[in-house]
Amino acid sequence: MNLRSRGLLLAGLLLAAAAGPRAAVFGGPGGPPRSDRFTPFVPTPPLVVEKMLELAAVGPDDIVYDLGSGDGRIVIAAAQKFGARAVGVEIRSELWKESSEAIARLGLEKRVRILHDDMFAVELGPATVVTLYQLTDVNDRLRPLLEKKLRPGTRVVANDFPIPGWTPQEVVNATSENGSQYKLFLYVRP
Ligand SMILES: C[S@@+](CC[C@H](N)C(=O)[O-])C[C@H]1O[C@@H](n2cnc3c(N)ncnc32)[C@H](O)[C@@H]1O
């Protein structure tokens, strides 16, 4: 477990809770939000992004979904470095806009797009790879959706926070540019 990023994520949760219901998001499939907490934007460092995509053996035939895509770095790398098509899902307007603009600037619109949506509400059927950088309790709430919507054989890579109840096929360490350690969990949907 990476204490630094965990600390940042947990601090963000506290800030979100302190900001009150207007900062609220997104709790579960359908219906009103179950919680006024959400995972804040803490970007995955580039070297760790690369390791996540390598761990999932992403290639040109893949469609990578990043649930909570932040500034779009994972979906952009999936297309630019691994030749995949990719879809990000981002609830926060400013991040959706920033990442969509970056994709247009890089000329990747035909292969990468960002849905401005709640990741609990999107269709995941086309995904062959899913990436996650969400807190463990969010992964726990996502699990039924992943079990229902993902096709057998879909690879799921979770950064730093495992998916409770699933057994990883592989767990590897990744080191960021500044030496921080991350733990990556690879799952394959049976
Ligand atoms: C820890 S950041 C990870 C960003 C990016 N995936 C990365 O690894 O660099 C989590 C992201 O999830 C987004 N998020 C949180 N809850 C969400 C939801 N229900 N639907 C879509 N995005 C969400 C946040 O706005 C934030 O950008």
The ligand as an SDF file (V2000), in Angstrom:
LIG
                    3D

 27 29  0  0  0  0  0  0  0  0999 V2000
   -7.6100    8.9420   -7.8440 C   0  0  0  0  0  0  0  0  0  0  0  0
   -8.2650    9.7830   -9.2560 S   0  0  0  0  0  0  0  0  0  0  0  0
   -7.6200    8.7810  -10.5880 C   0  0  0  0  0  0  0  0  0  0  0  0
   -7.5060    9.5110  -11.9150 C   0  0  0  0  0  0  0  0  0  0  0  0
   -6.8940    8.6900  -13.0460 C   0  0  0  0  0  0  0  0  0  0  0  0
   -7.6160    7.4500  -13.2420 N   0  0  0  0  0  0  0  0  0  0  0  0
   -5.4610    8.3740  -12.7670 C   0  0  0  0  0  0  0  0  0  0  0  0
   -5.1850    7.2300  -12.3620 O   0  0  0  0  0  0  0  0  0  0  0  0
   -4.6170    9.2790  -12.9200 O   0  0  0  0  0  0  0  0  0  0  0  0
  -10.0150    9.2940   -9.1770 C   0  0  0  0  0  0  0  0  0  0  0  0
  -10.8840    9.9850  -10.1820 C   0  0  0  0  0  0  0  0  0  0  0  0
  -12.1840    9.4210  -10.1150 O   0  0  0  0  0  0  0  0  0  0  0  0
  -13.1440   10.4500  -10.3410 C   0  0  0  0  0  0  0  0  0  0  0  0
  -14.4270    9.9660   -9.8210 N   0  0  0  0  0  0  0  0  0  0  0  0
  -14.7860    9.7950   -8.5180 C   0  0  0  0  0  0  0  0  0  0  0  0
  -16.0240    9.2720   -8.4390 N   0  0  0  0  0  0  0  0  0  0  0  0
  -16.4630    9.1060   -9.7170 C   0  0  0  0  0  0  0  0  0  0  0  0
  -17.6530    8.5820  -10.3040 C   0  0  0  0  0  0  0  0  0  0  0  0
  -18.6560    8.1130   -9.5300 N   0  0  0  0  0  0  0  0  0  0  0  0
  -17.7620    8.5370  -11.6340 N   0  0  0  0  0  0  0  0  0  0  0  0
  -16.7620    9.0040  -12.4220 C   0  0  0  0  0  0  0  0  0  0  0  0
  -15.6010    9.5140  -11.9400 N   0  0  0  0  0  0  0  0  0  0  0  0
  -15.4420    9.5540  -10.6050 C   0  0  0  0  0  0  0  0  0  0  0  0
  -12.5520   11.6500   -9.6250 C   0  0  0  0  0  0  0  0  0  0  0  0
  -13.1060   12.8650  -10.0620 O   0  0  0  0  0  0  0  0  0  0  0  0
  -11.0680   11.4930   -9.9760 C   0  0  0  0  0  0  0  0  0  0  0  0
  -10.7520   12.1560  -11.1620 O   0  0  0  0  0  0  0  0  0  0  0  0
  1  2  1  0
  2  3  1  0
  2 10  1  0
  3  4  1  0
  4  5  1  0
  5  6  1  0
  5  7  1  0
  7  8  2  0
  7  9  1  0
 10 11  1  0
 11 12  1  0
 11 26  1  0
 12 13  1  0
 13 14  1  0
 13 24  1  0
 14 15  1  0
 14 23  1  0
 15 16  2  0
 16 17  1  0
 17 18  1  0
 17 23  2  0
 18 19  1  0
 18 20  2  0
 20 21  1  0
 21 22  2  0
 22 23  1  0
 24 25  1  0
 24 26  1  0
 26 27  1  0
M  CHG  2   2   1   9  -1
M  END
$$$$
